[in-house]
Amino acid sequence: MKRLILLLFLLPVLTTHAQQINTVKLDSLFTSLAKNEEAMGSIAIAKNGKVVYQKAMGYAVTESNTVANENTEYHIGSITKMFTAVLVFQLIEENKLSLNDTLSMFFPQLPNAGRITIGNLLYHRSGLPNFTNDTNFPDWTDKPKTHDELLGYIIGRKPDFEPNAKADYNNSNYLVLSYIIEKVCKKTYKEVLKQNITDRLKLTKTYYGVDALLHPNESASYTYFDNKWKKEKAADLNNYCGAGAIVSTPADLATFIDALFNYKLVKKQSLDKMKTLVDGYGMGLFPFESGTRKGYGHNGKTEGFASSLTYYPDEKLAVAYCTNGEVYPKADILNGVLSICFNTPYVIPTFKSLKLSAAELDRYCGTYLSKQPPIEVICTRKNSVLTLQTKGQIFTVEPVEKDRFMNKQFGFFFDFDLSKKQLVIEQGSVNYYLDLNK
């Protein structure tokens, strides 16, 4: 009996200890990334609704030597879609909107408006043409556009597919949803966001971006090129509206997703619908996995910014990461973060070059091809150095991990999968897959 009482007394202590996050190891990871200029950005980790770890690295603005800190604000890109989905479900709960309402009730001029539902838009199943594709988007991303001008990039174009035929990620779905929110509420998306989410949760560092100018605490974005951070062109965020216009901090994002999963923004019935997957898509949410652990969230990417927001319900763990400059891929950083949080084996990258023999390097040599986009990479060995040639340019790469090489000058990583005879080129959050030409 005494042993049983002792065990019952110690169990909560042992359980709490097992759930503690190794902040020392997290510090080591982000110190290594910062020291080697592999990333700039900020992370927040929350457990049971409380932030238990924050870390910022690099610069918010390199030109003014403004160092990033916990209050630095980042463009969160498509994580905005989570906020938009929440606003839609709030309107559904108020009986002001229905998942079965058709687009013709709001914008009858859009293609297939009579057959596209609110549910189709939330699930990326509308088939509407993407307003950021095939519209010279890079040329006008920093120029303010009206609602009618942006809808004009959708009207008159051939739909990508029939409504509800399949799921295909598309910015037009959430742009249109945000305009529907404005019509129903008779307010701007900015006003509805503030009233229904940011004020309610006291998210003082989360707001709707309206132009291409930097505001206090807001970071610029950068691409690593020619051994330095090169500033990216800023976007006029109003052009994204509910598809990607929000600016925030990791701590605010962690608070937001924790509130969502604890029914402080929508009811359980609504969240259950958001989490229900069809062809791998939820309504404003995507599934995430870390080992056997299941999570939900969204990623974002826009003009040099990248972000990720995930929540693991069983562990009540929220992880929010925002970056304004990446060399080491965001996905690899988050894999490390989650491995540390869940106490699974993980080795902190050192980015130190390994020594490989000529025979070991020869295993990677060959011509690798990709059809879409069309890429050809010729990999050869010169003495003890691996050399890659593409589009007339020749550069060397250094081995930093098993089957993994890096070219720091231009911010590329190269992963060779010898069993699949494949080369994966990683440029920040973008991956290119090439097959060995037999």
C-alpha positions in Angstrom: 0.0 0.0 0.0 2.8 2.4 0.9 4.5 1.7 -2.5 1.2 2.3 -4.3 0.7 5.6 -2.5 4.3 6.6 -3.3 3.8 5.7 -7.0 0.5 7.7 -7.2 2.4 10.6 -5.6 5.3 10.4 -8.0 3.3 9.7 -11.2 2.2 13.3 -11.8 5.8 14.5 -11.1 7.3 11.9 -13.5 4.7 12.7 -16.2 5.3 16.4 -15.9 9.1 15.8 -16.1 8.6 13.6 -19.2 6.7 16.4 -20.9 9.3 19.1 -20.3 10.8 20.6 -23.4 14.5 20.5 -23.8 15.1 24.2 -24.2 18.9 23.8 -24.0 18.8 21.6 -27.1 16.5 24.1 -28.8 18.9 26.9 -28.0 21.7 24.8 -29.6 19.7 24.3 -32.8 18.9 28.0 -33.2 22.4 29.1 -32.2 23.9 26.8 -34.9 21.4 28.2 -37.5 22.2 31.8 -36.6 25.9 31.3 -36.3 26.1 29.8 -39.8 23.6 32.3 -41.3 21.3 29.4 -42.3 18.1 31.2 -41.3 16.6 34.4 -39.8 13.3 34.4 -38.0 11.5 33.6 -34.7 9.8 30.7 -33.0 7.3 30.3 -30.2 6.3 27.0 -28.6 3.2 26.9 -26.3 2.1 24.1 -24.0 -1.4 24.0 -22.5 -2.0 27.5 -23.7 1.2 29.1 -22.3 4.3 30.0 -24.2 7.2 27.9 -22.8 9.9 28.8 -25.4 10.7 31.7 -27.7 13.7 32.5 -29.7 14.6 35.0 -32.4 17.6 34.9 -34.7 19.1 37.2 -37.3 17.9 40.5 -38.4 14.4 42.0 -38.9 16.0 44.6 -41.3 19.6 44.1 -42.3 20.0 47.5 -43.9 19.5 49.2 -40.5 21.1 46.4 -38.5 17.8 45.9 -36.7 18.1 42.6 -34.8 15.1 40.4 -34.6 13.4 39.8 -31.3 10.3 38.3 -29.8 8.2 41.3 -30.9 9.3 41.2 -34.5 6.4 40.8 -36.9 6.3 38.7 -40.0 4.1 38.3 -43.1 2.5 34.9 -42.4 1.3 34.3 -46.0 -1.3 31.5 -46.3 -1.6 31.0 -42.5 -4.1 33.8 -43.1 -6.4 31.2 -44.6 -6.9 29.7 -41.2 -8.1 33.0 -39.9 -10.5 33.3 -42.9 -11.9 29.8 -42.3 -12.6 30.7 -38.7 -14.4 33.9 -39.7 -16.5 31.9 -42.2 -17.5 29.3 -39.5 -18.4 32.1 -37.1 -20.8 33.4 -39.7 -22.2 29.9 -40.2 -22.8 29.6 -36.4 -24.6 33.0 -36.6 -26.8 31.6 -39.4 -25.5 34.3 -41.7 -23.9 31.8 -44.1 -24.1 28.2 -45.0 -21.6 25.7 -46.4 -24.2 25.0 -49.1 -24.6 28.6 -50.2 -23.4 29.1 -53.8 -21.0 31.7 -55.1 -23.8 33.0 -57.3 -25.4 34.6 -54.2 -22.4 36.9 -54.0 -20.4 37.0 -57.2 -22.6 35.6 -60.0 -20.1 36.8 -62.6 -17.4 34.3 -61.6 -17.1 31.0 -63.5 -19.4 28.2 -62.4 -20.8 30.5 -59.7 -24.1 28.6 -59.5 -22.4 25.3 -58.7 -19.5 26.4 -56.4 -20.4 26.3 -52.7 -18.8 27.9 -49.7 -17.7 24.4 -48.7 -16.0 23.9 -52.1 -14.1 27.2 -51.6 -13.0 26.1 -48.1 -11.9 22.7 -49.3 -10.0 24.1 -52.4 -12.5 22.3 -54.6 -14.0 25.2 -56.6 -11.9 24.9 -59.8 -11.6 28.7 -60.0 -8.5 29.8 -61.9 -5.8 31.0 -59.5 -5.5 34.8 -59.6 -1.7 34.6 -58.8 -1.0 32.2 -61.7 -0.5 33.2 -65.3 -1.3 36.9 -64.5 2.2 38.4 -64.4 1.8 38.4 -60.7 5.5 39.2 -59.9 5.1 42.4 -61.9 2.1 43.7 -59.9 2.4 42.1 -56.5 3.6 45.4 -54.9 1.0 47.6 -56.7 -2.4 48.2 -55.0 -5.3 46.6 -56.8 -9.0 47.0 -56.2 -11.4 44.1 -55.5 -12.8 44.4 -59.0 -9.3 44.3 -60.6 -8.4 41.2 -58.6 -11.7 39.4 -59.4 -11.0 40.4 -63.0 -8.0 38.0 -62.9 -10.6 35.2 -62.3 -13.5 36.3 -64.4 -13.4 35.2 -68.0 -10.7 32.6 -67.6 -11.3 28.9 -68.1 -11.9 27.0 -64.8 -9.1 24.6 -63.9 -11.7 21.8 -63.3 -15.3 21.2 -62.6 -16.6 22.2 -59.1 -16.0 19.5 -56.5 -14.2 17.2 -59.0 -11.0 17.3 -56.9 -9.0 19.3 -54.5 -6.2 21.7 -55.7 -4.7 24.4 -53.6 -5.6 27.8 -54.9 -5.4 31.3 -53.6 -8.6 32.4 -55.4 -10.7 30.3 -53.1 -9.8 32.3 -50.0 -9.6 35.6 -51.7 -13.2 35.1 -52.7 -14.2 33.9 -49.3 -12.8 37.1 -47.7 -14.8 39.2 -50.1 -17.9 37.2 -49.2 -17.2 37.9 -45.5 -17.1 41.6 -46.3 -20.4 41.4 -48.1 -22.2 39.5 -45.3 -20.7 41.6 -42.5 -20.9 44.9 -44.4 -17.4 45.7 -43.1 -13.9 45.3 -44.4 -12.1 42.1 -43.8 -9.6 44.1 -41.7 -12.5 45.3 -39.4 -14.0 41.8 -39.1 -10.6 40.2 -38.3 -10.0 42.8 -35.6 -13.5 42.5 -34.1 -13.9 38.7 -34.2 -10.4 37.4 -33.6 -7.5 39.8 -32.7 -9.4 42.0 -30.2 -11.2 38.9 -28.7 -7.9 37.1 -28.1 -5.9 40.3 -27.4 -3.5 39.6 -30.2 -1.9 43.0 -30.2 0.8 42.1 -32.7 -1.5 40.6 -35.3 -3.1 42.8 -38.0 -4.1 43.1 -41.6 -1.3 44.5 -43.7 -2.5 47.1 -46.3 0.6 48.2 -48.2 4.2 47.4 -49.1 5.7 49.7 -46.5 7.3 48.5 -43.3 5.7 49.4 -40.0 7.2 49.5 -36.6 8.5 46.0 -35.5 7.7 44.6 -39.0 10.5 42.7 -40.7 11.6 42.8 -44.3 12.3 39.6 -46.2 15.5 38.3 -47.8 17.0 35.6 -50.1 20.5 34.4 -49.5 22.5 34.9 -52.7 26.2 35.4 -53.4 27.1 35.0 -49.7 24.8 37.6 -48.4 21.2 38.4 -47.6 19.5 40.1 -50.6 16.3 42.1 -49.8 13.1 40.8 -51.5 10.5 43.1 -53.1 7.7 43.8 -50.6 4.2 42.9 -51.5 1.0 45.1 -51.2 -0.7 42.7 -48.8 -4.1 44.1 -49.5 -3.9 42.2 -52.8 -4.0 38.9 -50.9 -6.8 39.9 -48.5 -8.1 36.7 -46.8 -5.7 34.5 -48.7 -2.5 36.0 -47.2 -2.6 39.5 -45.9 -2.0 39.0 -42.2 1.1 40.1 -40.2 1.8 38.5 -36.9 4.4 37.1 -34.4 4.9 33.4 -33.5 3.6 34.0 -30.0 0.4 35.5 -31.2 0.0 32.7 -33.7 0.5 30.1 -30.9 -2.2 31.9 -28.9 -4.6 31.9 -31.9 -4.3 28.2 -32.7 -4.6 27.2 -29.0 -7.7 29.3 -28.7 -9.1 27.6 -31.9 -8.6 24.1 -30.5 -10.0 25.1 -27.2 -13.3 26.4 -28.8 -12.7 30.0 -27.9 -13.3 31.1 -31.5 -15.7 28.5 -32.9 -17.8 25.6 -31.4 -16.6 22.0 -31.4 -18.9 21.1 -34.2 -17.3 23.8 -36.4 -13.8 22.8 -35.6 -14.6 19.1 -36.3 -15.8 20.1 -39.8 -12.6 22.2 -40.3 -10.5 19.1 -39.3 -12.5 16.7 -41.5 -10.2 15.8 -44.4 -11.3 15.3 -48.0 -8.6 14.2 -50.4 -6.0 15.3 -47.8 -7.5 18.8 -47.3 -9.4 20.2 -44.4 -11.3 23.5 -44.3 -8.6 26.0 -43.6 -6.5 23.2 -42.0 -4.0 20.6 -43.2 -2.9 17.4 -41.4 0.6 17.3 -39.9 2.5 14.4 -38.5 5.6 14.0 -36.3 6.2 10.3 -35.9 3.0 8.8 -34.6 1.7 12.2 -33.4 -1.1 13.8 -35.3 -1.4 17.6 -35.7 -3.3 20.2 -37.7 -2.2 23.6 -39.1 -1.1 25.5 -42.1 2.0 26.8 -43.8 2.6 30.1 -45.5 5.0 31.6 -48.0 5.2 34.9 -49.7 8.0 37.1 -51.1 10.9 35.7 -49.0 8.8 35.1 -45.9 7.9 31.5 -44.8 5.8 30.4 -41.8 4.3 27.4 -40.2 1.7 27.0 -37.5 0.7 23.6 -36.1 -1.2 22.2 -33.1 -0.9 18.7 -31.7 -4.2 18.2 -29.7 -3.1 15.1 -27.7 -0.1 17.0 -26.4 -1.8 20.4 -26.3 1.3 21.7 -28.1 1.4 24.7 -30.4 4.5 25.4 -32.6 4.7 28.6 -34.6 7.7 29.5 -36.7 8.2 32.6 -38.9 11.2 33.3 -41.1 12.2 36.3 -43.2 15.3 34.5 -44.6 16.1 30.9 -45.1 18.9 28.8 -46.4 18.4 25.7 -44.3 14.9 24.5 -45.2 12.1 25.5 -42.9 10.8 21.9 -43.0 14.1 20.6 -41.7 14.2 23.2 -38.9 10.7 22.2 -37.8 11.5 18.5 -37.9 14.3 19.3 -35.5 12.1 21.4 -33.3 9.4 18.7 -33.0 12.0 15.9 -32.5 13.3 17.9 -29.5 9.8 18.7 -28.2 8.8 15.0 -28.4 12.2 13.8 -27.1 13.0 11.6 -30.2 16.5 11.2 -31.6 17.9 14.3 -33.3 21.4 15.5 -34.1 21.9 19.3 -34.2 23.3 20.2 -37.6 26.8 21.8 -37.5 27.1 22.7 -41.2 30.7 21.6 -41.1 32.0 20.0 -44.3 32.7 16.2 -44.1 35.6 14.5 -45.8 34.6 11.9 -48.4 36.9 9.8 -50.6 36.9 9.9 -54.4 35.0 6.6 -54.5 32.3 7.9 -52.1 31.9 11.0 -54.3 31.7 9.0 -57.5 28.5 7.5 -56.3 26.7 10.8 -56.8 28.0 11.5 -60.3 25.7 11.5 -63.3 23.1 13.6 -65.1 19.9 14.4 -63.3 16.7 15.6 -65.1 13.4 17.1 -64.2 10.6 17.7 -66.7 8.6 20.2 -64.8 10.2 22.6 -64.4 12.8 21.6 -67.0 16.1 21.2 -65.1 19.3 19.4 -66.0 22.1 19.0 -63.5 25.4 17.3 -64.4 27.2 16.1 -61.4 30.9 15.3 -61.7 33.9 14.9 -59.5 37.1 16.9 -59.8 39.8 15.6 -57.5 38.2 15.5 -54.1 35.4 18.0 -54.9 31.9 17.4 -56.2 30.9 19.8 -59.0 27.4 20.6 -60.3 26.7 22.2 -63.7 23.3 23.6 -64.7 22.2 26.3 -67.2 25.9 26.9 -68.1 26.9 27.6 -64.5 29.3 25.5 -62.6 29.7 25.5 -58.8 31.0 23.2 -56.1 29.1 21.7 -53.2 30.3 20.5 -49.8 29.1 17.3 -48.0 27.5 18.3 -44.6 25.5 15.2 -43.8 25.1 11.7 -45.2 24.0 12.1 -48.9 23.5 15.8 -48.3 25.5 18.6 -49.8 25.4 22.4 -49.6 26.4 25.4 -51.7 26.3 28.2 -49.2 27.1 30.9 -51.7 23.7 30.6 -53.4 21.8 29.1 -50.5 21.1 25.6 -52.0 21.0 22.1 -50.4 21.3 18.9 -52.5 20.0 15.6 -51.2 20.9 12.4 -53.1 18.7 9.4 -52.7 20.9 6.6 -54.1 18.3 3.9 -53.8 15.7 6.0 -55.7 18.4 7.4 -58.1 17.1 10.8 -57.3 18.4 14.3 -56.5 16.4 16.8 -54.5 17.4 20.4 -54.7 16.3 22.5 -51.8 16.0 26.2 -52.0 14.5 27.4 -48.8 10.9 26.0 -48.7 11.0 25.0 -52.4 12.1 21.5 -53.5 12.9 20.4 -57.0 13.0 16.6 -57.8 15.3 15.3 -60.4 15.8 11.7 -61.6 19.1 10.1 -62.7 19.2 9.9 -66.4 19.8 6.2 -67.3 
